Amino acid sequence: MTVPRLLVLIPCLNEEEAVGAVIQRATAVLDATVLVIDDGSTDGTARVARENGAEVVRLPFNLGVGAAIRTGLRYAWQNGYDHVIQIDGDGQHDADEARKLLAAVTAGDVDLVVGSRFGSSYRVGRLRRLCMRYLARVTTKRLRTPITDATSGFRAFGPRAVALFSRSYPSDYLSDTVEALLLAADAGLRVVEVPTLMHPRQGGVPSANAWRSAFHLARLMLVISLHRFRRPLTPRSPDR
Amino acid sequence: MKNRLDAFSIIVAVANVAVMVELFRRRKVRERFALLWIVVGLGGVILAVARPLLDDLSHELGIVNGTSFLFLLALLFLMFVCVALSLQVSRLAERTEILAEEIALMRAPTDEANASR
């Protein structure tokens, strides 16, 4: 049996302060190639990432987290990586915890693992909590497996998930997490959630703004409510 | 006569929503635009069903004719949509330029190699 090839995928937007340490932690703890997708940063994110030994793919302008992840998963598929761990570039996700996610995927009975932020003392405002509860309830029902943190960006993809999502992945804000879970369920992927510890962010600024979040939540509700009637995403031709 | 008019406006409003939902279902239209038009369509349905609402509103604003108020609303909304689309087109144009430049730069080495062959 061959050793699974692992890619640590870090989507980044202006994370020059934090991304160096994130890459160092990841390479220290995991036997993996680290890939930074620089989603149109205006600071030295790409340079810092390269100095810390990561592979870097620079997008020519900001496309959003979903598109950055799609790019990374295509990279994984084209270069023969069959396992991918997605980690935030701001240092919130712990590399040790990433091993927990990886263990669940390499055990072979799960295709997609979601690292829940509620494993630690993750605090959110009341309104946000309400929205997260709603999304958790919807995804739990569709996936028939308990999900508490549907919008978590701390995930591990097994070979089937890499193959599926490298060909089609929703790119809008919030869709890249929640809608991706629904698509995984449609494709018969086995999804499981694992509680994980989180750090406070090490630098950079959060990208969410209240109006934008509200708009995307409304858009997401439309997507969720009509999801089962929609045509499937048109997949690209396989690159390999 | 008035009932027939009501029925007509309701049918138009509902058809509007139905068309947008179908385009959304076929993934022909980006979700953000689908959301916009579905919300507008639902607004149309509400106005068509509750016609006195429109008259009351326009009366409050000092507009004598409810229909003129509706035209005003429609005009303002269409202007808003035009501006929003202009912004989108500007952004797309800028991105296309950047992409063309990136491709030209990527192609430069192969062009050179082919020329010197």
Contacts between the chains, C-beta under 8 A, distances in Angstrom:
chain1	res1	chain2	res2	distance
A	60	B	95	7.8
A	60	B	98	5.2
A	60	B	99	6.4
A	60	B	102	5.2
A	61	B	95	5.8
A	61	B	98	6.0
A	172	B	31	6.4
A	172	B	32	7.8
A	175	B	31	7.7
A	215	B	32	7.7
A	215	B	35	8.0
A	218	B	35	6.2
A	219	B	31	5.1
A	219	B	32	6.1
A	219	B	35	5.1
A	222	B	24	7.4
A	222	B	31	6.7
A	222	B	34	6.9
A	222	B	35	5.5
A	222	B	38	7.0
A	223	B	31	6.1
A	226	B	21	7.1
A	226	B	24	6.6
A	226	B	25	6.4
A	229	B	25	5.5
A	230	B	24	7.4
A	230	B	25	5.1
A	230	B	26	7.9
A	230	B	27	6.5
A	231	B	25	6.7
A	231	B	26	5.5
A	231	B	27	5.5
A	233	B	27	7.1
A	234	B	27	7.4
